[in-house]
Amino acid sequence: MKLDELFEQLQKSVVEGDPERSSSYTVLLLEKGVDPLTIIDQALVPGIQFTGKQFSDGEMFLPDLMLASEAMQASLKLCNPELHRRGLSRKSLGRVVLGTISGDIHEIGKNLVGTLLSANGFEVFDLGVNVPVETFTQKALELKADLVGVSALLTTTMEGQRKVIEAIERANLRPAVKVIIGGAPVTDGWAKEIRADGYSEDAISAVTLAKRLLNIPLL
């Protein structure tokens, strides 16, 4: 199979949410000596961005976006070690710390946001779920983050988002570090009440919000 066909099939496997196929095509491209950055930028990113656009237009649905994310992540697990081996890195639009607040173990939305931010050129550091308030601040300091994203999927854990913002303010990181929040019960009104820099209701709008807050042109 020619290189252009492999790129086409890899992109298609991401759109169709098939991790097994995406891994197979990634291996074939790497075996042919293709630069992992080229694989990411010419197949994986276009694939997940197309899926995101389809989702925004109502042509695809949340399960489709989740499967596409899994397919992309499967390929990235193969590309990343090769990137490190070659001493390569993608140009970063900014450093983002993500996590689901303490007491909450929901991660689907957070993972989608992380995948799409990464696909769009952000350097994402995912703290996982059930993350203590202090950890967000410590990681933001350690990594010199530009943005902190705090997810809460339960009304009982939303208050933790306020505490993260207060902790970041005590550390004198704002306004340099922007804080965005999200999660099923979260609203724009809540974001304003706790002085978050922004709120997104889905992964697609989170990317737009991140770019706007960091003054990155929207394509």
C-alpha positions as a Markdown table, in Angstrom:
| # | Residue | x | y | z |
|---|---|---|---|---|
| 1 | Met | 0.0 | 0.0 | 0.0 |
| 2 | Lys | 1.3 | 3.4 | -0.9 |
| 3 | Leu | 2.0 | 6.1 | 1.7 |
| 4 | Asp | -0.9 | 8.3 | 0.7 |
| 5 | Glu | -3.2 | 5.3 | 0.9 |
| 6 | Leu | -1.9 | 4.5 | 4.4 |
| 7 | Phe | -2.5 | 8.1 | 5.5 |
| 8 | Glu | -6.0 | 8.0 | 4.1 |
| 9 | Gln | -6.8 | 4.7 | 5.7 |
| 10 | Leu | -5.4 | 5.8 | 9.1 |
| 11 | Gln | -7.5 | 9.0 | 9.0 |
| 12 | Lys | -10.6 | 6.9 | 8.0 |
| 13 | Ser | -10.0 | 4.5 | 10.9 |
| 14 | Val | -10.0 | 7.4 | 13.4 |
| 15 | Val | -13.2 | 8.8 | 11.9 |
| 16 | Glu | -14.8 | 5.4 | 12.1 |
| 17 | Gly | -13.6 | 4.9 | 15.6 |
| 18 | Asp | -11.5 | 1.7 | 15.1 |
| 19 | Pro | -8.5 | 1.5 | 17.4 |
| 20 | Glu | -7.3 | -1.8 | 16.0 |
| 21 | Arg | -7.2 | -0.5 | 12.5 |
| 22 | Ser | -5.7 | 2.8 | 13.5 |
| 23 | Ser | -2.9 | 1.0 | 15.4 |
| 24 | Ser | -2.2 | -1.3 | 12.4 |
| 25 | Tyr | -1.9 | 1.6 | 10.0 |
| 26 | Thr | 0.3 | 3.6 | 12.4 |
| 27 | Val | 2.7 | 0.6 | 12.7 |
| 28 | Leu | 2.9 | 0.3 | 9.0 |
| 29 | Leu | 3.7 | 4.0 | 8.6 |
| 30 | Leu | 6.3 | 3.9 | 11.3 |
| 31 | Glu | 7.9 | 0.8 | 9.8 |
| 32 | Lys | 8.2 | 2.7 | 6.5 |
| 33 | Gly | 10.2 | 5.3 | 8.3 |
| 34 | Val | 7.5 | 8.0 | 8.4 |
| 35 | Asp | 8.1 | 10.8 | 10.9 |
| 36 | Pro | 5.7 | 10.4 | 13.8 |
| 37 | Leu | 4.9 | 14.1 | 13.7 |
| 38 | Thr | 3.8 | 13.7 | 10.1 |
| 39 | Ile | 1.6 | 10.8 | 11.1 |
| 40 | Ile | 0.0 | 12.9 | 13.8 |
| 41 | Asp | -0.4 | 16.1 | 11.7 |
| 42 | Gln | -1.5 | 14.5 | 8.4 |
| 43 | Ala | -3.8 | 11.7 | 9.6 |
| 44 | Leu | -4.7 | 11.7 | 13.3 |
| 45 | Val | -5.4 | 15.4 | 13.7 |
| 46 | Pro | -7.5 | 15.7 | 10.5 |
| 47 | Gly | -9.4 | 12.6 | 11.5 |
| 48 | Ile | -10.4 | 13.8 | 15.0 |
| 49 | Gln | -11.0 | 17.3 | 13.7 |
| 50 | Phe | -13.4 | 16.0 | 11.1 |
| 51 | Thr | -15.2 | 14.0 | 13.7 |
| 52 | Gly | -15.4 | 17.0 | 15.9 |
| 53 | Lys | -16.9 | 19.1 | 13.1 |
| 54 | Gln | -19.4 | 16.4 | 12.3 |
| 55 | Phe | -20.4 | 16.3 | 16.0 |
| 56 | Ser | -20.9 | 20.1 | 16.0 |
| 57 | Asp | -23.0 | 19.8 | 12.9 |
| 58 | Gly | -25.2 | 17.1 | 14.4 |
| 59 | Glu | -24.0 | 14.5 | 11.8 |
| 60 | Met | -22.2 | 12.5 | 14.5 |
| 61 | Phe | -23.0 | 11.9 | 18.1 |
| 62 | Leu | -21.1 | 11.6 | 21.4 |
| 63 | Pro | -20.4 | 7.8 | 21.1 |
| 64 | Asp | -18.9 | 8.5 | 17.7 |
| 65 | Leu | -16.6 | 11.2 | 19.1 |
| 66 | Met | -15.6 | 8.9 | 22.0 |
| 67 | Leu | -14.7 | 6.0 | 19.6 |
| 68 | Ala | -12.7 | 8.4 | 17.4 |
| 69 | Ser | -10.9 | 9.6 | 20.5 |
| 70 | Glu | -10.0 | 6.0 | 21.4 |
| 71 | Ala | -8.7 | 5.3 | 17.9 |
| 72 | Met | -6.5 | 8.4 | 18.0 |
| 73 | Gln | -5.2 | 7.6 | 21.5 |
| 74 | Ala | -4.3 | 4.1 | 20.3 |
| 75 | Ser | -2.2 | 5.6 | 17.5 |
| 76 | Leu | -0.6 | 8.2 | 19.8 |
| 77 | Lys | 0.5 | 5.4 | 22.1 |
| 78 | Leu | 2.6 | 4.1 | 19.2 |
| 79 | Cys | 3.8 | 7.6 | 18.0 |
| 80 | Asn | 4.8 | 9.1 | 21.3 |
| 81 | Pro | 7.7 | 6.7 | 22.2 |
| 82 | Glu | 9.1 | 7.2 | 18.7 |
| 83 | Leu | 8.8 | 11.0 | 19.2 |
| 84 | His | 10.8 | 10.7 | 22.4 |
| 85 | Arg | 13.4 | 8.4 | 20.8 |
| 86 | Arg | 14.0 | 10.9 | 18.0 |
| 87 | Gly | 13.9 | 13.9 | 20.3 |
| 88 | Leu | 11.0 | 15.4 | 18.5 |
| 89 | Ser | 8.0 | 17.5 | 19.8 |
| 90 | Arg | 5.0 | 19.2 | 18.3 |
| 91 | Lys | 4.8 | 23.0 | 18.5 |
| 92 | Ser | 2.7 | 23.8 | 21.5 |
| 93 | Leu | -0.1 | 26.5 | 21.6 |
| 94 | Gly | 0.0 | 26.4 | 25.4 |
| 95 | Arg | 0.2 | 24.1 | 28.4 |
| 96 | Val | -3.1 | 22.8 | 29.9 |
| 97 | Val | -3.6 | 21.1 | 33.2 |
| 98 | Leu | -6.8 | 19.0 | 33.2 |
| 99 | Gly | -8.6 | 17.1 | 36.0 |
| 100 | Thr | -11.8 | 16.0 | 37.6 |
| 101 | Ile | -12.2 | 17.5 | 41.0 |
| 102 | Ser | -11.8 | 15.5 | 44.3 |
| 103 | Gly | -14.8 | 13.3 | 45.1 |
| 104 | Asp | -15.7 | 12.9 | 41.4 |
| 105 | Ile | -14.6 | 10.0 | 39.2 |
| 106 | His | -16.3 | 10.8 | 36.0 |
| 107 | Glu | -13.8 | 11.2 | 33.1 |
| 108 | Ile | -15.4 | 10.8 | 29.7 |
| 109 | Gly | -16.0 | 14.5 | 29.1 |
| 110 | Lys | -12.5 | 15.4 | 30.5 |
| 111 | Asn | -10.9 | 12.8 | 28.3 |
| 112 | Leu | -12.6 | 14.2 | 25.2 |
| 113 | Val | -11.6 | 17.7 | 26.0 |
| 114 | Gly | -8.0 | 16.6 | 26.5 |
| 115 | Thr | -7.9 | 14.7 | 23.2 |
| 116 | Leu | -9.3 | 17.6 | 21.2 |
| 117 | Leu | -7.0 | 20.1 | 22.8 |
| 118 | Ser | -4.1 | 17.9 | 22.1 |
| 119 | Ala | -5.2 | 17.4 | 18.5 |
| 120 | Asn | -5.4 | 21.2 | 18.1 |
| 121 | Gly | -1.8 | 21.7 | 19.3 |
| 122 | Phe | -2.1 | 22.2 | 23.0 |
| 123 | Glu | 0.3 | 20.4 | 25.4 |
| 124 | Val | -2.1 | 18.6 | 27.8 |
| 125 | Phe | -1.3 | 17.2 | 31.2 |
| 126 | Asp | -4.2 | 15.1 | 32.5 |
| 127 | Leu | -4.2 | 14.7 | 36.3 |
| 128 | Gly | -7.0 | 12.1 | 36.1 |
| 129 | Val | -10.0 | 11.9 | 38.4 |
| 130 | Asn | -10.6 | 12.6 | 42.1 |
| 131 | Val | -7.9 | 15.3 | 42.0 |
| 132 | Pro | -7.3 | 17.3 | 45.2 |
| 133 | Val | -7.6 | 21.0 | 45.0 |
| 134 | Glu | -4.0 | 21.6 | 45.9 |
| 135 | Thr | -2.8 | 19.3 | 43.1 |
| 136 | Phe | -4.2 | 21.6 | 40.4 |
| 137 | Thr | -2.2 | 24.5 | 41.8 |
| 138 | Gln | 1.0 | 22.6 | 42.3 |
| 139 | Lys | 0.9 | 21.2 | 38.8 |
| 140 | Ala | 0.1 | 24.6 | 37.3 |
| 141 | Leu | 3.2 | 26.0 | 39.1 |
| 142 | Glu | 5.4 | 23.1 | 38.2 |
| 143 | Leu | 4.5 | 23.1 | 34.5 |
| 144 | Lys | 4.1 | 26.9 | 34.2 |
| 145 | Ala | 0.7 | 26.1 | 32.8 |
| 146 | Asp | -1.3 | 28.6 | 30.7 |
| 147 | Leu | -4.7 | 27.1 | 31.4 |
| 148 | Val | -6.3 | 24.9 | 34.1 |
| 149 | Gly | -9.4 | 22.9 | 33.3 |
| 150 | Val | -11.6 | 21.6 | 36.2 |
| 151 | Ser | -14.4 | 19.1 | 35.5 |
| 152 | Ala | -17.2 | 18.3 | 37.9 |
| 153 | Leu | -20.0 | 15.9 | 37.0 |
| 154 | Leu | -21.9 | 16.0 | 40.3 |
| 155 | Thr | -23.6 | 18.9 | 42.0 |
| 156 | Thr | -22.0 | 17.8 | 45.2 |
| 157 | Thr | -18.5 | 18.3 | 43.8 |
| 158 | Met | -19.0 | 21.6 | 41.9 |
| 159 | Glu | -17.9 | 23.6 | 45.0 |
| 160 | Gly | -14.5 | 22.1 | 44.4 |
| 161 | Gln | -14.2 | 24.2 | 41.2 |
| 162 | Arg | -14.5 | 27.3 | 43.3 |
| 163 | Lys | -11.9 | 26.1 | 45.7 |
| 164 | Val | -9.4 | 25.4 | 42.9 |
| 165 | Ile | -9.9 | 29.0 | 41.6 |
| 166 | Glu | -9.4 | 30.4 | 45.1 |
| 167 | Ala | -6.2 | 28.3 | 45.5 |
| 168 | Ile | -4.8 | 29.5 | 42.2 |
| 169 | Glu | -5.6 | 33.1 | 43.3 |
| 170 | Arg | -3.8 | 32.6 | 46.6 |
| 171 | Ala | -0.8 | 31.3 | 44.7 |
| 172 | Asn | -0.8 | 34.6 | 42.7 |
| 173 | Leu | -1.1 | 32.7 | 39.4 |
| 174 | Arg | -4.0 | 34.6 | 38.0 |
| 175 | Pro | -4.6 | 36.3 | 35.7 |
| 176 | Ala | -1.6 | 34.7 | 33.9 |
| 177 | Val | -3.2 | 31.2 | 34.4 |
| 178 | Lys | -6.7 | 31.0 | 33.0 |
| 179 | Val | -9.2 | 28.6 | 34.6 |
| 180 | Ile | -12.0 | 27.0 | 32.7 |
| 181 | Ile | -14.7 | 24.7 | 34.1 |
| 182 | Gly | -17.1 | 22.1 | 32.7 |
| 183 | Gly | -19.4 | 19.2 | 33.5 |
| 184 | Ala | -23.0 | 18.3 | 33.2 |
| 185 | Pro | -24.4 | 20.5 | 36.1 |
| 186 | Val | -22.1 | 23.4 | 35.3 |
| 187 | Thr | -23.6 | 26.6 | 33.8 |
| 188 | Asp | -22.3 | 29.9 | 32.6 |
| 189 | Gly | -23.9 | 31.5 | 35.6 |
| 190 | Trp | -21.9 | 29.2 | 38.0 |
| 191 | Ala | -18.7 | 30.1 | 36.1 |
| 192 | Lys | -19.3 | 33.8 | 36.6 |
| 193 | Glu | -20.2 | 33.3 | 40.3 |
| 194 | Ile | -16.9 | 31.5 | 41.1 |
| 195 | Arg | -14.9 | 33.8 | 38.8 |
| 196 | Ala | -13.8 | 31.2 | 36.3 |
| 197 | Asp | -12.4 | 32.6 | 33.0 |
| 198 | Gly | -14.8 | 30.5 | 31.0 |
| 199 | Tyr | -17.2 | 27.6 | 30.7 |
| 200 | Ser | -17.7 | 25.1 | 27.9 |
| 201 | Glu | -20.6 | 22.7 | 27.6 |
| 202 | Asp | -18.8 | 20.3 | 25.3 |
| 203 | Ala | -15.3 | 19.3 | 24.1 |
| 204 | Ile | -15.6 | 21.2 | 20.8 |
| 205 | Ser | -16.5 | 24.5 | 22.5 |
| 206 | Ala | -13.7 | 23.9 | 25.1 |
| 207 | Val | -11.1 | 24.1 | 22.3 |
| 208 | Thr | -12.6 | 27.4 | 21.0 |
| 209 | Leu | -12.7 | 28.8 | 24.5 |
| 210 | Ala | -9.0 | 27.8 | 25.2 |
| 211 | Lys | -7.9 | 29.5 | 22.0 |
| 212 | Arg | -9.9 | 32.7 | 22.7 |
| 213 | Leu | -8.5 | 32.9 | 26.3 |
| 214 | Leu | -4.9 | 32.5 | 25.1 |
| 215 | Asn | -5.4 | 34.9 | 22.1 |
| 216 | Ile | -4.8 | 32.2 | 19.5 |
| 217 | Pro | -6.5 | 32.9 | 16.1 |
| 218 | Leu | -9.5 | 30.7 | 15.3 |
| 219 | Leu | -9.1 | 29.1 | 11.9 |
